[in-house]
């Protein structure tokens, strides 16, 4: 929750809108956190998963844990 709060504060400080994108560089927890924060900040904020390993790519591609 502390990590999500930190990300959400930075998004608000930067003045993020629905025209901006959230980029998740990594996989697993990073992708899940990015998806959660994009949703909590403002519904409709696009998220782009940028997996850094094959395992992260598979994790980002399956499951739909964050409703992307």
C-alpha positions as CSV (number, residue, x, y, z in Angstrom):
1,X,0.0,0.0,0.0
2,X,2.9,2.4,0.7
3,X,4.3,1.8,-2.8
4,X,0.9,2.5,-4.4
5,X,0.5,5.6,-2.3
6,X,3.9,6.9,-3.4
7,X,3.1,6.2,-7.1
8,X,-0.3,7.8,-6.8
9,X,1.2,10.9,-5.2
10,X,3.7,11.3,-8.0
11,X,1.0,10.9,-10.6
12,X,-1.0,13.7,-9.0
13,X,2.1,15.9,-8.5
14,X,3.0,15.5,-12.2
15,X,-0.6,16.5,-13.2
16,X,-1.3,13.2,-15.0
17,X,-4.5,13.0,-17.1
18,X,-6.2,10.3,-19.3
19,X,-4.1,11.6,-22.2
20,X,-0.9,10.2,-20.4
21,X,0.2,6.6,-20.2
22,X,1.5,4.5,-17.3
23,X,4.6,2.4,-18.3
24,X,5.4,-0.7,-16.4
25,X,9.1,-1.6,-16.9
26,X,9.5,-5.1,-15.5
27,X,7.0,-7.8,-14.7
28,X,5.1,-9.4,-11.9
29,X,4.7,-7.0,-9.0
30,X,5.8,-3.9,-11.1
31,X,3.1,-4.6,-13.7
32,X,0.4,-5.3,-11.1
33,X,1.3,-2.1,-9.2
34,X,1.2,0.0,-12.4
35,X,-2.2,-1.5,-13.4
36,X,-3.6,-0.9,-9.9
37,X,-2.3,2.7,-9.7
38,X,-3.6,3.5,-13.3
39,X,-7.0,2.3,-12.3
40,X,-7.1,4.0,-8.9
41,X,-5.8,7.3,-10.2
42,X,-8.3,7.7,-13.0
43,X,-10.4,5.1,-14.9
44,X,-9.3,5.0,-18.5
45,X,-5.6,5.8,-18.0
46,X,-3.7,3.6,-20.6
47,X,-1.1,1.2,-19.3
48,X,1.8,-0.2,-21.3
49,X,3.5,-3.4,-20.1
50,X,7.3,-3.5,-20.9
51,X,8.5,-6.8,-19.6
52,X,12.2,-7.2,-19.2
53,X,12.5,-11.0,-19.2
54,X,10.7,-13.9,-20.8
55,X,9.1,-14.8,-17.5
56,X,7.9,-11.2,-17.1
57,X,6.5,-11.3,-20.6
58,X,4.5,-14.4,-19.9
59,X,3.3,-13.0,-16.6
60,X,2.2,-9.7,-18.3
61,X,0.4,-11.6,-21.1
62,X,-1.8,-13.9,-19.1
63,X,-4.1,-13.7,-16.2
64,X,-5.7,-10.2,-16.5
65,X,-5.0,-9.7,-12.8
66,X,-5.3,-5.9,-13.1
67,X,-8.1,-5.9,-15.8
68,X,-5.8,-4.5,-18.5
